[in-house]
Amino acid sequence: MIVVYAEAMGNYKDNNYVRKTYSRKFYGKNGLSGIQPTTAGSGVAILELMGQGRISGIIDHKDVDYSEFENTITFKTYYENKS
């Protein structure tokens, strides 16, 4: 099992202070250990978006909208919480 916890704080567009947290447990799936899809999944999702023509060129992960990442097959297979 892999436990991921992330927290971001800062000012939003309207200068209001925002604090967001994310936590999730990842278990092995489809014959993979928990670490394999969490490590490789983001790279595979980026390749998926490139293959669909939704992004191109050299990119920085922060420049990919989270909504785009959420709509990949990779996200739905390995990241989406189905419990």
N, C-alpha and C positions, 0 to 999 in steps of 0.2 A: 504494500500500500504506500502511496505517495501522498503527502499532505502539502497542499499549496496554500500559502497565505500571502496576500499582497494588500498594501494600503497606500493610497495616494491622497495628498493634501495640497491645497493651493487655491488660488482665486479663479473663479469661472469667468466667462465672458462679461457678465454683468457686475464683476468685481465682488461677488458674494463668495465668502469662504466656503469651500467644499471639502468634505472628507469622504472618501469611498473605500470600502474594504471588500475583499473577495477571498473566500476560502472554499476549498473543495478537497475531497479525498478521491484519489484515483486508484482503481484496482486493475489488475491484469485483465485483459480482454482479448478475445480472438487469438489465443495462443501466445500473447505477448505479456511480458512482465509489466508492472505498473510504470516503470521508468521509461520503457521504450516508446509508448505513444505520447507521453508527456514531453519527452525530449525531441522526438522527430516530428510530432504532429504539427507544430507551427510551421516548420519548413515545408512539409507536405501540403499544408493549407495554402501557403504562398505559391507553390508550384501549381496548385489547382486554380488559384485566381489568375495566375499568368496564362495558364492553358485556356482559360475562358476569355482572355483578353480584358479582364477587369483591372489589371495592373500590368505595368511593363517597365523594363529597364532596371537600373540599379535602384533599390529602394531601401528605406530604413523602416524597421518594423513599426515604429511609432507613427509612420505616415499611412498605415493601413487602417481604415476605419474598422472598429470592432464589429459593427454590423455586417461588414463584408466577411470578416472572419467567421462570424456566427452562421452565415449562410453557406458555408462550405460543407461538403460531405464529410470531410475530416472532423470538423467540429461536432457535427451531429453524431458521428460514430464514436469518437473518443472523449469529447469534452462535455457534451450536453449531459446534464444530470437527469437520468431517467428513473431515479428511485423515488 
